Amino acid sequence: VSEFSIDLTGIQPLHDWQIEVRRISPDNVRDYTYNNNSFISAARLKLVEAVIDDKFSFPRSAYAVVGFAAEDFSTPPSRAYHLRGKKIRIPDNYFTREELGTYQAGYTRNTTTGVLETTYQPWTGGFRQELVYTNNPAWVFYDILTNVEYGLGDFIQDTDIDIYALYQIARYCDEVVPDGKGGEEPRFACNVYLNSQEESYKVLKDLASSFRSMMFWVDGKITPIQDKPKEPVYTFTQGNVEGGMFDYSYTGQRARINQVNASWNDPDQFYAQTIVTVDDTANMITQGRIISKDVVAFGCTSEGQARRLAAWHLATDTKETEIVTFTTGINSSFLRPGDIINIQDRHSVDLEASGRVSTGSTTSSIVLDRTVDFPGVGTQGTDCNLYLIFTEPSFFLDQETATINTQVYYRGAVLLEDKDTNPLISEEQGINLLDDSGNAVSVQYNKNSRVEIKEITNFTTSASTITVAGAFSIPPSQDTIWAISRQDDVNSPELKEFRIAGISEDDGFKYTIAATQYTREKFDDIDIDSPVYTTTYVSEAGRDS
């Protein structure tokens, strides 16, 4: 077998070409003799192959080139690659974990010079000019929404997205939590390989699930709503519900799950799908059977994150078992899914400790519409709290403590000013709030309402005028909704928290709200340092049989 190569570079470009094969040796058989080492035989043309050497580009693609000897492999060998994936748009004050070389991302990039600063840098809604790799799921979600090549960028603009809500979620995703192996890791990361075309809504829904969120259209913007610790923004009582009626339903005890199996991709097994299981052993013993639920940890390559997801599903399904529906007026039209509300139902707990404020109230002395007995037999006012609704923007402290303008605040406190005594008004102010040391403060923002809570100082067991420790932010206006509950919230059923699941507008400026029970304690259980069990591999090599 002979192989011949013909260099055609000198006569390029070639168009509509043909190959002609000619015989240039003698035709007479007598010209081929043994003496001149020649012979005649049949020849067959086996293959004609055109090899075009050129420089190609692969726009918007990543490719790898591997060379191997054909005699060593009967078929092309399988290959596996560890990729960091797409570079995407991120905020201009943001340094990724990969850039900093640590598991903790930083919001310390100078938005003008791009250098690393030692303190938090305010964000005004801008993005870095260059694309950067990150696996923060909030910005992966944003990239799919805005990218014109493989996302929805031809249909959705930046102005159609609530980027400040997404920024708050991104910071929550970047918070470090125990990984179950003695170290720490970000609360949420997304490492996903999208290798086929899918319906856009499904892709966005899956991506939102990777950071425990759902996607809604709110006030003309795409807004992800995340299940995380939140403060109530409204209170419902018999005084602002149609007919004074709350309708309740419950999940059956025997239908509640006691085992969750979460599938995730294990890097130690070449990212093969693996299952992690979280059990409610006590419920299994009580029920005498296993009721399991299978979930997918989308884009998850961490066993600790998969375990937290399974624990969240288990806690949500077993602790938040009560559903309430009711109809109210236009006063609650601004509420949206994911908001936390208080409900005080005197029919449910057989007491009445709510109503509307009368006239003549101040910030520390609240005149009620009637004389009220404090909840509990013989309970004094000093053992109770007063709740008032204010229809103004709210900023709740979303971390354990913060010192702002020399004042120490604790989780859930209402923040009214920044450290320079400027009043807090806009969401941009909230996401860039700093404490007295220059550290970023995490806040929960609601642009329409807030519930303020103060300790009651009345020493009597009943009162028509309530005095409080400290002062409310402003004097409540007439007809403001008030409610009272005992400070012992563990054993005090008179005020319950619910999460709004859906709102529908009815005829006559009425709104029907469906809400599920909200248990804030579950988040502490989810983020605890639950151990991830591993088996030490012992090699058998070299052992005597």
C-alpha positions as CSV (number, residue, x, y, z in Angstrom):
1,V,0.0,0.0,0.0
2,S,1.4,3.3,-1.0
3,E,0.2,6.8,0.1
4,F,0.8,9.9,-1.9
5,S,0.3,13.5,-0.8
6,I,-0.1,16.3,-3.3
7,D,0.5,19.9,-2.2
8,L,-2.2,22.1,-3.8
9,T,-1.5,25.3,-1.9
10,G,0.0,26.9,-5.0
11,I,-3.1,26.6,-7.1
12,Q,-5.7,27.6,-4.4
13,P,-8.5,28.5,-4.3
14,L,-10.0,25.4,-5.8
15,H,-13.6,25.4,-7.2
16,D,-15.5,22.6,-8.8
17,W,-12.5,20.3,-9.0
18,Q,-12.0,16.7,-10.3
19,I,-9.3,14.1,-9.9
20,E,-7.8,12.3,-12.9
21,V,-5.5,9.3,-12.5
22,R,-3.1,8.5,-15.3
23,R,-0.7,5.6,-15.8
24,I,2.8,6.8,-16.7
25,S,4.6,3.4,-16.7
26,P,5.0,1.4,-20.0
27,D,1.9,-0.4,-21.4
28,N,3.8,-3.4,-22.9
29,V,4.2,-6.3,-20.6
30,R,7.5,-7.2,-22.1
31,D,9.0,-4.1,-20.7
32,Y,8.7,-5.5,-17.2
33,T,11.4,-8.1,-16.5
34,Y,13.0,-9.7,-13.5
35,N,16.4,-8.3,-14.5
36,N,15.2,-4.7,-14.0
37,N,13.3,-5.5,-10.9
38,S,9.9,-4.6,-12.3
39,F,6.6,-6.5,-12.7
40,I,3.1,-5.9,-13.7
41,S,0.0,-6.4,-11.5
42,A,-3.5,-5.0,-10.9
43,A,-3.7,-1.8,-8.9
44,R,-6.7,-0.4,-7.1
45,L,-7.4,3.1,-5.9
46,K,-8.6,2.8,-2.3
47,L,-9.2,6.3,-1.1
48,V,-9.0,9.9,-2.2
49,E,-9.2,12.3,0.6
50,A,-9.0,16.1,0.6
51,V,-7.3,17.6,3.6
52,I,-7.9,21.3,4.0
53,D,-5.6,23.1,6.4
54,D,-7.1,26.4,7.6
55,K,-7.6,28.4,10.7
56,F,-11.1,28.1,12.1
57,S,-12.9,30.0,14.8
58,F,-15.5,28.6,17.1
59,P,-17.5,31.6,18.4
60,R,-19.3,31.2,21.7
61,S,-17.8,27.7,22.1
62,A,-15.2,25.9,24.2
63,Y,-13.4,23.1,22.6
64,A,-10.7,20.6,23.5
65,V,-8.2,18.8,21.2
66,V,-6.8,15.4,22.0
67,G,-4.3,13.5,20.0
68,F,-3.8,9.7,20.2
69,A,-2.4,6.9,18.1
70,A,-5.0,5.0,16.2
71,E,-3.2,1.6,16.7
72,D,-3.7,2.0,20.5
73,F,-7.5,2.4,20.4
74,S,-10.0,0.4,18.3
75,T,-12.5,3.2,18.9
76,P,-12.0,6.8,20.0
77,P,-11.5,6.8,23.8
78,S,-14.0,8.4,26.3
79,R,-12.9,11.7,27.8
80,A,-14.0,13.6,30.8
81,Y,-13.4,17.3,31.4
82,H,-13.7,19.5,34.5
83,L,-15.1,22.8,33.3
84,R,-15.8,26.0,35.2
85,G,-18.3,27.0,32.5
86,K,-19.6,30.2,31.1
87,K,-18.4,33.7,32.0
88,I,-21.3,35.9,32.7
89,R,-22.3,39.4,33.9
90,I,-21.9,40.1,37.6
91,P,-22.2,43.3,39.7
92,D,-19.4,45.8,39.4
93,N,-18.7,45.7,43.2
94,Y,-18.4,41.9,43.2
95,F,-15.4,39.6,43.4
96,T,-16.1,35.9,42.9
97,R,-14.8,33.2,45.1
98,E,-12.5,32.0,42.3
99,E,-11.0,35.5,41.9
100,L,-10.3,35.7,45.6
101,G,-9.1,32.1,45.9
102,T,-11.4,31.4,48.8
103,Y,-14.8,30.0,49.5
104,Q,-16.0,33.5,50.5
105,A,-17.0,35.9,47.8
106,G,-16.5,39.6,48.4
107,Y,-18.5,42.7,47.7
108,T,-15.4,44.9,48.0
109,R,-14.5,45.7,44.4
110,N,-14.0,49.4,43.7
111,T,-16.5,50.2,41.0
112,T,-14.3,52.9,39.5
113,T,-10.8,51.4,39.6
114,G,-11.6,47.7,40.0
115,V,-9.1,47.2,42.8
116,L,-9.8,45.2,45.9
117,E,-10.9,47.3,48.9
118,T,-11.0,46.3,52.5
119,T,-14.6,47.4,53.1
120,Y,-17.9,46.9,51.4
121,Q,-18.4,48.9,48.2
122,P,-21.9,50.3,47.5
123,W,-23.8,48.9,44.5
124,T,-25.8,51.2,42.3
125,G,-27.1,48.6,39.8
126,G,-24.1,48.5,37.5
127,F,-22.3,45.5,36.1
128,R,-18.7,44.8,35.2
129,Q,-17.6,45.4,31.7
130,E,-15.8,42.1,31.4
131,L,-17.5,38.7,31.7
132,V,-16.5,36.7,34.8
133,Y,-17.0,33.1,35.8
134,T,-19.2,32.5,38.9
135,N,-21.5,29.8,40.2
136,N,-23.6,32.0,42.3
137,P,-27.1,30.8,41.2
138,A,-28.7,34.2,41.4
139,W,-26.4,35.5,38.6
140,V,-26.7,32.3,36.6
141,F,-30.4,32.9,36.7
142,Y,-29.9,36.5,35.6
143,D,-27.7,35.4,32.7
144,I,-30.3,33.1,31.3
145,L,-32.8,35.9,31.5
146,T,-30.7,38.5,29.7
147,N,-28.3,36.6,27.3
148,V,-29.3,37.1,23.7
149,E,-27.5,34.0,22.4
150,Y,-28.9,31.2,24.5
151,G,-31.2,33.0,26.9
152,L,-34.2,35.4,26.7
153,G,-32.2,38.5,26.0
154,D,-34.2,39.2,22.8
155,F,-37.4,39.4,24.9
156,I,-36.3,40.6,28.3
157,Q,-34.4,43.8,29.2
158,D,-32.6,44.7,32.5
159,T,-35.5,47.0,33.3
160,D,-37.9,44.0,33.3
161,I,-36.0,42.4,36.2
162,D,-35.9,43.3,39.9
163,I,-32.1,43.4,40.1
164,Y,-32.1,44.7,43.7
165,A,-34.2,41.7,44.9
166,L,-31.8,39.4,43.0
167,Y,-28.8,41.2,44.6
168,Q,-30.2,40.5,48.0
169,I,-30.7,36.8,47.1
170,A,-27.1,36.6,45.7
171,R,-25.7,37.9,49.0
172,Y,-27.8,35.3,50.9
173,C,-26.4,32.6,48.5
174,D,-22.8,33.7,49.2
175,E,-23.2,33.4,53.0
176,V,-21.0,30.6,54.3
177,V,-22.5,27.7,56.2
178,P,-21.0,24.4,57.6
179,D,-20.4,21.8,54.9
180,G,-20.8,18.9,57.3
181,K,-17.1,17.9,56.9
182,G,-15.6,20.3,59.3
183,G,-15.3,23.2,56.8
184,E,-17.5,25.8,55.3
185,E,-19.0,26.5,51.9
186,P,-21.4,28.9,50.3
187,R,-25.1,28.3,51.1
188,F,-26.0,27.9,47.5
189,A,-23.9,27.2,44.3
190,C,-25.1,26.2,40.9
191,N,-22.9,24.0,38.6
192,V,-25.1,22.9,35.8
193,Y,-24.5,21.7,32.2
194,L,-27.3,22.7,29.9
195,N,-26.8,20.4,26.9
196,S,-30.1,20.6,25.1
197,Q,-32.8,23.1,24.3
198,E,-35.6,23.3,26.8
199,E,-38.7,25.4,27.4
200,S,-37.5,28.7,28.9
201,Y,-40.0,28.6,31.8
202,K,-38.8,25.1,32.9
203,V,-35.1,26.2,32.8
204,L,-35.8,29.3,34.9
205,K,-38.0,27.3,37.3
206,D,-35.2,24.8,37.8
207,L,-32.6,27.5,38.2
208,A,-34.8,29.3,40.8
209,S,-35.2,26.0,42.7
210,S,-31.4,25.9,43.1
211,F,-31.5,28.9,45.5
212,R,-34.9,27.9,47.1
213,S,-37.0,30.4,45.2
214,M,-40.0,30.8,42.9
215,M,-40.4,33.3,40.1
216,F,-43.2,35.8,40.0
217,W,-44.3,38.9,37.9
218,V,-44.5,41.7,40.5
219,D,-45.1,45.4,39.7
220,G,-44.0,44.9,36.1
221,K,-40.8,43.0,36.9
222,I,-39.6,39.4,37.0
223,T,-39.0,38.9,40.8
224,P,-37.7,35.8,42.4
225,I,-39.1,35.2,45.9
226,Q,-36.9,33.2,48.2
227,D,-37.9,31.1,51.2
228,K,-35.6,32.6,53.9
229,P,-36.0,34.1,57.4
230,K,-38.3,37.1,57.0
231,E,-40.3,39.5,59.2
232,P,-44.1,39.9,59.0
233,V,-45.3,42.9,57.0
234,Y,-49.0,42.9,57.7
235,T,-51.5,41.7,60.4
236,F,-54.9,40.3,59.7
237,T,-57.6,40.1,62.4
238,Q,-61.4,39.9,62.4
239,G,-61.3,43.7,61.9
240,N,-59.9,43.6,58.3
241,V,-61.2,40.2,56.9
242,E,-64.6,39.8,55.2
243,G,-67.1,38.3,57.6
244,G,-64.3,37.9,60.2
245,M,-63.8,34.4,58.8
246,F,-60.6,32.4,58.3
247,D,-60.9,29.0,56.6
248,Y,-58.3,26.4,57.6
249,S,-57.1,23.1,56.2
250,Y,-54.4,20.8,57.2
251,T,-52.3,18.0,55.8
252,G,-53.1,14.6,57.3
253,Q,-50.6,13.2,59.8
254,R,-50.4,9.9,57.9
255,A,-49.7,11.6,54.6
256,R,-46.7,13.6,55.8
257,I,-43.4,12.5,54.6
258,N,-40.6,11.2,56.9
259,Q,-37.8,10.7,54.4
260,V,-36.4,12.8,51.6
261,N,-34.0,11.5,48.9
262,A,-32.1,14.3,47.1
263,S,-30.2,13.5,44.0
264,W,-27.0,15.4,43.3
265,N,-23.8,15.1,41.2
266,D,-20.8,13.8,43.1
267,P,-17.4,15.2,42.0
268,D,-15.6,12.3,43.6
269,Q,-17.4,10.0,41.2
270,F,-16.9,12.0,38.0
271,Y,-20.1,13.9,38.7
272,A,-22.3,10.8,38.6
273,Q,-25.7,11.2,40.1
274,T,-25.8,10.2,43.8
275,I,-28.5,10.1,46.4
276,V,-28.4,11.7,49.9
277,T,-31.2,10.8,52.3
278,V,-32.5,12.7,55.3
279,D,-34.9,10.8,57.7
280,D,-37.3,11.8,60.4
281,T,-36.6,8.7,62.4
282,A,-39.0,9.5,65.3
283,N,-41.9,9.8,62.8
284,M,-40.9,6.6,61.1
285,I,-41.2,4.8,64.4
286,T,-44.6,6.5,65.2
287,Q,-46.0,5.7,61.7
288,G,-44.5,2.3,61.5
289,R,-43.7,2.9,57.8
290,I,-41.5,5.1,55.5
291,I,-43.2,7.8,53.4
292,S,-40.5,9.1,51.1
293,K,-40.2,12.0,48.7
294,D,-37.7,12.2,45.9
295,V,-36.3,15.7,44.9
296,V,-33.6,16.9,42.5
297,A,-30.9,19.2,43.8
298,F,-30.6,21.1,40.5
299,G,-27.0,22.1,39.6
300,C,-25.7,20.8,43.0
301,T,-22.2,19.3,43.3
302,S,-22.0,19.5,47.1
303,E,-23.3,16.8,49.5
304,G,-23.7,19.4,52.2
305,Q,-25.9,21.6,50.0
306,A,-28.0,18.5,48.9
307,R,-28.5,17.5,52.5
308,R,-29.7,21.1,53.3
309,L,-32.2,20.9,50.5
310,A,-33.5,17.6,51.7
311,A,-33.7,18.9,55.3
312,W,-35.6,22.0,53.9
313,H,-38.2,19.8,52.2
314,L,-38.6,17.6,55.2
315,A,-39.0,20.6,57.6
316,T,-41.4,22.4,55.3
317,D,-43.6,19.4,54.8
318,T,-43.7,18.3,58.4
319,K,-43.8,21.6,60.3
320,E,-45.8,23.9,58.0
321,T,-48.9,21.8,57.8
322,E,-51.6,24.5,58.1
323,I,-53.2,26.4,55.2
324,V,-55.5,29.4,55.6
325,T,-57.6,31.3,53.1
326,F,-59.6,34.5,53.6
327,T,-61.0,37.5,51.8
328,T,-60.0,41.0,52.5
329,G,-60.2,44.5,50.9
330,I,-58.1,46.7,48.8
331,N,-56.0,47.6,51.8
332,S,-53.9,44.4,51.2
333,S,-53.7,44.7,47.4
334,F,-49.9,45.5,47.6
335,L,-49.1,42.2,49.3
336,R,-47.4,39.5,47.2
337,P,-46.5,35.8,47.4
338,G,-43.7,35.1,49.8
339,D,-44.7,37.9,52.2
340,I,-45.0,37.0,55.9
341,I,-48.2,38.0,57.6
342,N,-49.6,37.8,61.2
343,I,-53.0,36.3,61.8
344,Q,-54.9,36.7,65.0
345,D,-58.2,34.7,64.9
346,R,-60.2,35.0,68.0
347,H,-62.4,32.1,66.9
348,S,-59.4,29.8,66.7
349,V,-57.8,30.7,70.1
350,D,-61.0,31.8,72.0
351,L,-59.8,35.2,72.8
352,E,-60.0,38.7,71.4
353,A,-56.9,40.8,71.4
354,S,-57.0,42.8,68.3
355,G,-58.9,45.8,66.7
356,R,-58.4,49.3,65.4
357,V,-56.7,52.3,66.9
358,S,-58.9,55.1,68.1
359,T,-58.0,58.8,68.0
360,G,-55.4,60.7,70.2
361,S,-52.5,58.2,70.1
362,T,-48.8,59.2,70.3
363,T,-45.7,57.2,69.6
364,S,-45.6,55.7,73.1
365,S,-49.3,55.8,74.1
366,I,-51.8,54.0,72.0
367,V,-55.5,54.6,72.4
368,L,-57.5,51.4,71.5
369,D,-61.1,51.2,70.3
370,R,-62.1,49.4,73.5
371,T,-60.9,48.0,76.8
372,V,-59.0,44.7,76.2
373,D,-58.0,41.9,78.5
374,F,-54.4,40.9,78.0
375,P,-54.1,37.3,76.6
376,G,-53.9,34.6,79.3
377,V,-55.5,34.3,82.7
378,G,-54.2,37.0,85.0
379,T,-51.6,38.1,82.5
380,Q,-50.2,41.6,83.0
381,G,-49.5,44.0,80.1
382,T,-45.8,43.8,80.9
383,D,-45.8,40.2,79.7
384,C,-47.2,41.2,76.3
385,N,-46.2,42.9,73.0
386,L,-48.2,45.3,70.9
387,Y,-48.2,45.0,67.1
388,L,-49.1,47.9,64.8
389,I,-49.2,48.2,61.0
390,F,-47.7,51.1,59.2
391,T,-48.2,51.6,55.5
392,E,-44.7,52.9,54.8
393,P,-41.5,51.3,53.4
394,S,-39.8,49.0,55.8
395,F,-36.3,47.9,56.5
396,F,-35.9,45.0,58.9
397,L,-32.5,43.8,60.3
398,D,-31.8,40.5,58.7
399,Q,-28.8,39.4,60.8
400,E,-28.2,38.8,64.5
401,T,-27.0,42.2,65.6
402,A,-25.8,45.5,64.1
403,T,-24.6,48.8,65.6
404,I,-25.9,51.8,63.6
405,N,-25.4,55.3,64.7
406,T,-24.3,54.0,68.2
407,Q,-27.6,52.1,68.6
408,V,-27.5,48.3,68.9
409,Y,-30.2,46.5,66.9
410,Y,-31.2,42.9,67.0
411,R,-32.7,40.6,64.3
412,G,-36.1,41.8,63.2
413,A,-35.7,45.4,64.4
414,V,-37.1,48.1,62.2
415,L,-34.4,50.4,60.8
416,L,-35.3,54.0,60.1
417,E,-31.9,55.7,59.5
418,D,-28.4,54.9,58.3
419,K,-25.2,55.6,60.3
420,D,-25.2,59.2,59.1
421,T,-28.8,59.7,60.3
422,N,-30.2,59.9,56.8
423,P,-33.7,58.4,56.6
424,L,-34.0,55.1,54.8
425,I,-36.4,55.4,51.9
426,S,-35.3,53.5,48.8
427,E,-34.3,49.8,48.2
428,E,-30.9,50.9,47.0
429,Q,-30.2,52.5,50.4
430,G,-31.2,49.2,52.1
431,I,-28.9,47.0,50.1
432,N,-25.9,49.4,50.7
433,L,-26.6,50.0,54.4
434,L,-23.4,50.0,56.6
435,D,-22.9,49.7,60.3
436,D,-20.7,52.0,62.3
437,S,-17.6,49.9,61.4
438,G,-18.2,50.1,57.7
439,N,-19.5,46.5,57.4
440,A,-22.4,45.7,55.1
441,V,-25.7,45.2,57.0
442,S,-28.2,42.6,55.7
443,V,-31.8,43.9,55.7
444,Q,-35.2,42.8,54.5
445,Y,-37.0,45.4,52.4
446,N,-40.7,45.9,51.8
447,K,-41.8,49.1,50.0
448,N,-45.4,49.1,51.2
449,S,-45.8,48.2,54.8
450,R,-44.3,47.0,58.0
451,V,-45.3,45.6,61.4
452,E,-43.7,47.3,64.4
453,I,-43.6,45.5,67.7
454,K,-43.1,47.1,71.1
455,E,-43.2,45.8,74.7
456,I,-46.2,46.9,76.7
457,T,-45.5,48.6,80.1
458,N,-49.0,48.5,81.6
459,F,-49.0,46.6,84.9
460,T,-52.7,46.0,84.8
461,T,-54.5,42.9,83.3
462,S,-56.6,45.1,81.0
463,A,-56.4,48.5,79.4
464,S,-57.9,50.8,76.8
465,T,-54.8,52.9,76.4
466,I,-51.5,51.0,75.9
467,T,-48.1,52.4,76.9
468,V,-45.0,50.9,75.4
469,A,-41.3,50.8,76.1
470,G,-39.4,53.0,73.6
471,A,-41.6,54.5,70.9
472,F,-43.1,53.6,67.6
473,S,-41.6,55.3,64.5
474,I,-44.7,57.6,64.1
475,P,-48.0,58.0,65.9
476,P,-50.5,55.5,64.5
477,S,-53.4,57.0,62.6
478,Q,-57.0,56.3,63.4
479,D,-58.2,52.8,62.3
480,T,-54.7,51.4,62.3
481,I,-54.9,47.6,62.9
482,W,-53.5,46.6,66.3
483,A,-52.9,43.2,67.9
484,I,-51.6,41.9,71.2
485,S,-49.8,38.7,72.1
486,R,-47.8,37.3,75.0
487,Q,-44.0,37.6,74.8
488,D,-43.8,33.8,75.4
489,D,-44.4,33.1,71.7
490,V,-43.6,29.4,72.1
491,N,-46.7,28.8,74.3
492,S,-48.8,31.7,73.0
493,P,-51.1,30.6,70.1
494,E,-52.9,33.9,69.8
495,L,-50.7,35.3,67.0
496,K,-49.6,33.0,64.2
497,E,-47.3,33.7,61.2
498,F,-48.2,32.6,57.7
499,R,-46.5,32.9,54.3
500,I,-48.6,34.1,51.4
501,A,-48.8,31.4,48.7
502,G,-51.2,33.1,46.3
503,I,-53.4,36.2,45.9
504,S,-56.4,36.5,43.5
505,E,-58.4,39.6,42.8
506,D,-62.2,39.2,43.0
507,D,-65.0,41.5,42.0
508,G,-65.7,44.6,44.0
509,F,-62.1,45.4,45.0
510,K,-61.8,42.2,47.1
511,Y,-58.8,39.9,47.3
512,T,-58.6,36.3,48.3
513,I,-55.4,35.3,50.0
514,A,-54.1,31.7,50.5
515,A,-51.2,31.3,53.0
516,T,-49.3,28.5,54.5
517,Q,-48.0,28.2,58.0
518,Y,-44.5,29.8,58.5
519,T,-42.0,28.3,60.8
520,R,-38.9,30.5,61.1
521,E,-37.1,28.0,63.4
522,K,-36.6,25.5,60.5
523,F,-33.9,27.6,59.0
524,D,-31.7,27.3,62.0
525,D,-32.1,23.5,61.8
526,I,-31.3,23.4,58.1
527,D,-28.0,25.3,58.4
528,I,-26.6,23.5,61.4
529,D,-23.4,21.5,61.0
530,S,-25.0,18.1,60.2
531,P,-22.1,15.6,59.6
532,V,-21.6,14.1,56.2
533,Y,-20.6,10.6,56.6
534,T,-17.8,9.2,54.5
535,T,-16.1,5.8,54.3
536,T,-12.4,5.5,54.3
537,Y,-11.1,3.5,51.4
538,V,-8.6,0.8,52.4
539,S,-6.5,-0.6,49.5
540,E,-6.2,-4.4,49.3
541,A,-3.1,-4.1,47.1
542,G,-0.1,-6.0,48.5
543,R,-2.1,-7.9,51.1
544,D,-1.5,-11.7,51.4
545,S,-4.5,-13.7,50.2
